[in-house]
């Protein structure tokens, strides 16, 4: 039985699908939900000083504000009868998830298979893959049915692996 479910959110269709699954689990198990939104600090790779006219503080403020809006939008989707916390941190998402599992005593992570970032892996995003390898608690990775191409790729890969096993 799960008592505390961690749900990383980033506004992507995959994270939204994970939130739906986490809410269903929380309702059935009487668990609490913690929504985690992690944002990365702005890093200028062009030298020691950002170009003239680039307001790094404003960029970071905007990114943090977006992370907070995403987290609050997710909170609004969780029914009132489910105890819900929101955590917003400035940290690499995979690191933030692993750290929050420990800090919050969560016993399950429910997350989307890919976020809003670029495709870095054929089936799973780099964050979900990293969490799967590093988490000490079970991780449920949810694909969004709104992202049919991901589900199609997943099915093609499963079929290919199954076909190779029979040869």
N, C-alpha and C positions, 0 to 999 in steps of 0.2 A: 504494500500500500504506500502510495506517495503522499507526503505531507507538505512538501514545499517544492514548487515547480518554478524553474528559472526560464524565462522566455526572452531571448534577445530580439529586439525590434529595430528595424531600420527603414520601415516604410515600403519595403519591397513586397511583391505578391507572395513570395515564398514565406517571408516573415508573417504576413497576414494569415496565410494558411496554417502556419505553426501556431499562431495565437488561437485560432478557432479550435484546433486539436487540444491545446493546453487548457482552454476554458472547459471543454467537454470533460477532460480528465479531472480537472479540479472540482468540477461539479459532482462527478461520480464518486470521487475519493474524499471529498471534503477537504481538499488541499488549498493552501494559499498560493498565490501567484506573485512572482516578482518580475517586473518588466525591466529589462536592461537596455539602455541606449548608450553606445560608446562612440565617441568621436575622436578622431586623430588630430593632434595639433598641426598647424600649418608649418611645413618645412620648405624653406627656400633652398634649392639645390644649385643656384647660380653663383654662389660665392658667400662671403661673410655678411653682406648687406643686401637687403631686398632692393629692387629697382625703385627709383624715385616715383612717387605716386602710388605705391603699393602700401596699403595700410594693413599690416599683418595683424594688429590687434583687432581691427574691424572684421577681417576675414575670420579669425578665430571666434569672435563674438557671434558672427552670423552662423558659423558651423555649429557652435554650441547651442544657439537658439533653435536651429533646425532639429538637432538631436532632442531637445526638450519638447518641441512640438510633436515630433514623432512619438515620443514616449507618452505624452498626454493624450494624443489621439488613440493610441493603443489602450490606454487606461479607460477611456470612454467606451470602448467596445467590450470591456469585462463587466459582466452583470454585478450589480451592487451586493448581492449575497456572497460573493467570493472576496475574501480578504486579499487586497492587492497593494503592493508596494511598487514604487518607481525608483530606479537608480539610473542616474546619468553621470557618466565619467569620461574624462579625457585620457584615453588609453587605447592601444591597439585592441580591436574588438575581441580577437581570440584570447588575448591575455586577460582582458577585462572579464570575460565569461568564466575562465578558469579561476580567477581570483574571487569572483562573486560566488561561485559554487562553494568555495572554502569559507569565505566571510559570512555568507548567509545560511550556511548549513543546508543547502538545497539537496534534494535527493533525486532530482530528474532535471535534465535540460531538454526543452522542446524548442527546436530552432529550424529555420528555413534552410533549404539545401544550398541556396545561393542568395546573396544580397544584391544590392544595387550596384556593386562594383563590377569591374570587367570580368569576363569569363576567364578563370585561371586554371580551370580543371574541367575535363569533359563532363563529368556527372555531378561533382560537388564543388562548391566554392572553396577557396583556400581557408576561410574562417571555419566553416563546418568541418572540413577535413582535419584541421588542426585541433579543434575541440574534440572530435571523435578519438583522436590519438592520445590526447592528454588528459581527458576527464576521468576522474575517479568514480563518477556516478554515471548511470545510464544516460544516453543521449538519443533522443528521437529526432530524426532528420525528416522534415516534411517537404514534399514537392508541392508546388502550386499547380492545381489543375488549370488555372488561367494561363500557365506557361506550358502549353502542350508540347512545344519543341523539346523541353527538358524531359518530360515524361516519355516522349517518343525516343529520345537518345538513350534514356535509362532502359527502356524495353528492348531496344536494339542491342545494347550492350549485354543485357541479361540473356537474350536469345543467342548472341554470338558465343558467350561463355558456355551456355548450356550445350550448344551445338558442338563446341570444341571438346567438351567433356565426354560426349558420346562417340567421338571418333576414335 
